Amino acid sequence: MVEEVFQRYGVSVDLWKGSDCYPLRGFVQHTATSARRYVLPEYTSLGKLPRGHYLMLLPLQPGIVPDDTLHYGSKWFLVRRVEKVWFGDEELYCWCLCEEEGEADRWGE
C-alpha cells in the first residue's frame, strides 16, 4: 500500500550509487534543520529560511545509505542521515535528511 502512495503521488527522484542510477518516486520537502542528529528547528530572521537542507521520504529499495547521491529536478543532494519507518515489525519506507550540492554543511553547528 505504501508503494502505491509513492507511485501515485510521489515525484521522480534518481538515486546514484557510484555509476549506477535507480529511478524512484518519493516526497521532497525543504526543511529548517540545524542538527543532522536531532532534527532541531533553526530559528532565523522573519521570512528567512536556511538553504540547502531537505527531507525526503523514499521507498526502502534499493537500500539508501548516508553519502549516497540523489537527483531531483535540477538539484543534486548528498544523503546525510537515513532512518527506516516501521509499523510493528514491518519496514514501510525510509526518511532521509539531505544536503543540497554546493551548500556548506551547517548541520551540527
C-alpha positions as CSV (number, residue, x, y, z in Angstrom):
1,M,0.0,0.0,0.0
2,V,2.8,2.4,0.8
3,E,4.4,1.7,-2.6
4,E,1.2,2.7,-4.3
5,V,1.2,6.1,-2.5
6,F,4.8,6.7,-3.7
7,Q,3.9,5.7,-7.2
8,R,0.7,7.7,-7.4
9,Y,1.6,10.9,-5.6
10,G,5.4,11.0,-5.4
11,V,7.9,12.9,-7.6
12,S,10.7,11.4,-9.7
13,V,14.0,11.1,-7.7
14,D,17.1,9.4,-9.0
15,L,19.4,7.5,-6.6
16,W,23.0,7.3,-7.7
17,K,25.3,4.7,-6.2
18,G,28.6,5.2,-7.9
19,S,27.8,5.0,-11.6
20,D,24.5,3.1,-11.1
21,C,21.2,5.0,-11.3
22,Y,18.0,3.8,-9.6
23,P,14.8,5.8,-10.5
24,L,12.5,6.2,-7.5
25,R,9.3,8.0,-6.6
26,G,9.1,9.8,-3.3
27,F,8.4,13.0,-1.5
28,V,10.8,16.0,-1.2
29,Q,10.4,18.9,1.3
30,H,12.7,21.8,2.2
31,T,13.4,21.8,5.9
32,A,14.8,24.1,8.5
33,T,17.1,21.9,10.5
34,S,20.3,22.7,12.4
35,A,21.2,19.2,13.5
36,R,21.7,16.1,11.5
37,R,21.4,14.0,14.6
38,Y,18.4,15.6,16.4
39,V,16.3,17.4,13.7
40,L,16.1,20.6,15.7
41,P,14.4,23.6,14.2
42,E,16.6,26.5,13.3
43,Y,15.1,29.9,14.1
44,T,16.1,32.7,11.7
45,S,15.0,36.2,10.9
46,L,11.4,36.6,9.8
47,G,11.0,35.3,6.2
48,K,14.5,33.8,6.0
49,L,14.9,30.1,5.6
50,P,18.1,28.2,5.9
51,R,19.1,26.9,2.5
52,G,20.1,23.6,1.2
53,H,18.6,21.0,3.6
54,Y,15.8,18.7,2.6
55,L,13.7,15.9,4.0
56,M,12.9,13.0,1.6
57,L,10.5,10.1,2.1
58,L,11.5,7.2,-0.2
59,P,10.9,3.5,-0.7
60,L,13.2,1.1,1.1
61,Q,14.7,-0.4,-2.0
62,P,17.4,-0.2,-3.3
63,G,18.8,0.5,0.1
64,I,19.7,4.2,0.6
65,V,22.7,4.9,2.9
66,P,24.5,8.0,4.1
67,D,26.7,9.6,1.4
68,D,24.5,8.3,-1.5
69,T,23.6,10.9,-4.1
70,L,20.1,11.9,-5.0
71,H,19.0,13.9,-8.1
72,Y,15.6,15.7,-8.1
73,G,14.7,18.3,-10.7
74,S,17.8,20.3,-11.4
75,K,19.3,19.7,-7.9
76,W,21.8,17.2,-6.5
77,F,21.7,16.1,-2.9
78,L,24.0,14.2,-0.6
79,V,22.3,11.9,1.9
80,R,23.4,12.7,5.4
81,R,21.1,10.5,7.5
82,V,18.6,7.7,6.8
83,E,16.1,6.1,9.1
84,K,13.5,3.4,8.4
85,V,9.9,3.9,9.4
86,W,8.3,0.8,11.0
87,F,4.7,-0.4,11.6
88,G,5.1,-3.1,14.2
89,D,7.9,-5.3,12.9
90,E,7.3,-4.3,9.2
91,E,9.6,-1.8,7.5
92,L,7.4,0.6,5.5
93,Y,9.7,3.3,4.0
94,C,12.7,5.5,4.9
95,W,13.2,9.2,5.5
96,C,16.4,10.9,4.6
97,L,18.0,14.2,5.6
98,C,19.8,15.5,2.6
99,E,22.1,18.4,1.8
100,E,21.9,20.3,-1.5
101,E,25.1,20.2,-3.5
102,G,27.1,23.4,-3.1
103,E,25.8,24.3,0.3
104,A,28.1,24.3,3.3
105,D,27.5,21.7,5.8
106,R,25.9,23.6,8.7
107,W,24.4,20.7,10.5
108,G,25.6,20.2,14.0
109,E,26.8,23.9,14.4
